[in-house]
Amino acid sequence: MADSCSEKGLILYALHELHKQVSPKFEKCTGISQSRLDLLHELCQADEISQTALQKEVNIDSAAVTRHLKQLETAGMVSRRRNPDDNRITLVKLTDHGRNEIISMRDEKAFFVAQMLDGFSNDECNQLLDMLNRMKSNIKHIRA
């Protein structure tokens, strides 16, 4: 039988299907995509950060970061300005409104995660996290 039908092959398929289900449900529950929440979380950690440094921290392509930031800026959650010392650099920071919104979104995220992991013991959650982190580490070493 082909590898795609093996038990290990089914794990890859299950992860893919899980991702397809989690992303839209997460966004519907929290009102924001995980990518935007990641951006806001990083901005919460820094007073002000360059858009390039932010993009590297969240590991999202620069075009997507620009698109997300424009929409977050329109919503009044972030502000952007040119670095006065180097006009090529765009600096980004969270607004007070954005800071308040992210606190609310964290609560929504916690609720979503609790529902997603309903029935899992703490030991099972720890084992799952360990296995996922090991997979993530293995993937980093795959030459593509």
N, C-alpha and C positions, 0 to 999 in steps of 0.2 A: 504494500500500500504506500502511496506517496506521503512524504513528510507532512504535507498540509493536512492530512487526515490523522496523523499521529496525535497522541495526547499532548505532546509538547507543542505541536502545531496548532492545536485547538486553543492553547493558552494565548497565543498571539491573536487569534481570531476573537477570543473572548475579550481581550484587552481593547481591541479595536472597536468592538461593538459597545463595550462599556463606555469608552470615550465618546462615541456618537450619541449615547443616551445621556451621559452626565452633562455635557456642555450645554445643550439647550435647556435642560431642566434646571441646571444651576443658574443660568441667565434669567429664566422665568421666575425663579424663586427669589433671587437677589436683586433683579432689575439691572444687572450689569454683567458683562462678560468677565471671565477669569482673567483675561489679558488686561483689561482696564483696571480690575481690582488689584492686580499685581503692580501696575503702574502707580496707582494711588497709594498702595502700601509702601512702595519704595520712596515715594515723595513724602510720605509721613515720617520716614526715617531721617530725611535730610531737610535742612532748612530751604536750600535751593541747590539744584543740580543741573549740569548741562544735559541737553537732550541726548547727546551722544553717550554720555556716561549712564544715563537712565536706560537707554536702549540696550547697552551691554549688560546692565544689571538684571533686566527682565528677559533678556535673550529673545527679543522680538525684532523682526526686520525693521529697518529705519522708516520705510514708507508706512508701515502699519502703526508705528509709534507716532509718527506725525499725524496720521489720520485720527488715531485715538485722542491725542492731545488737543487737536483742533475741536473735536466734539466735546471733550471735557472742558475746554476753555469756553466754548459757547454756552455750556451748562453752568458756567461760573464756578467750576470746581478747581480749576488750575489757572495760573497766570503764566504767561511767557513774555520774556523780554530779551533783547540783544545784550550780550556782555559788553559793557562800555569799554573794556580793555581790548576786546577782540570781537569786532562786529560779525565775524563768521560763526560765533558760538551763540546758541540760543539757550538761555537759562529758564528753568521751569521750577515752579513752586506751587504748593497746595494753598488754596485760599482758605479762609475761615469756614466758608460754606462747605468746601470740599472736605475739610477736616471733620466737620460735623457729620457729613454724609458717610464718610468711611467708617465712623464709629457705628452707625446704624447698619451699614452693610456687613460689618464684621459679625454683628448679632445674627443677621440673616444667613450668613455663611455658616455660622456655628449650628444654627437650626437645621440647615440643609445637610451638613455633615452628620449630625446626630440621626436624622432620618435615614440617610444612606447607610449608616453603619448600625442601624437598629438590630439588636439580637447578637451583635458581636461582643465577645468579652474583651476586657483590656488586654489579656494575653493574645487573643486572636488579632486584635488591632496591631499590637506590637510585632507579632510574627509577620503579618501582611506588610507592614511598613518596612520591616527588615528585608523581606523578599523583594519588594518593589525597589528599594534602594540598591540591592545587589544587582537586579536586572538593569537599573539605570547605569550602574558602574560598568557592567559588562558591555552595554550598548556603546558607552564612550570609547571602548577599546576596539570596536568593530571598524575595520577599514572599509570605507565606502568609496 
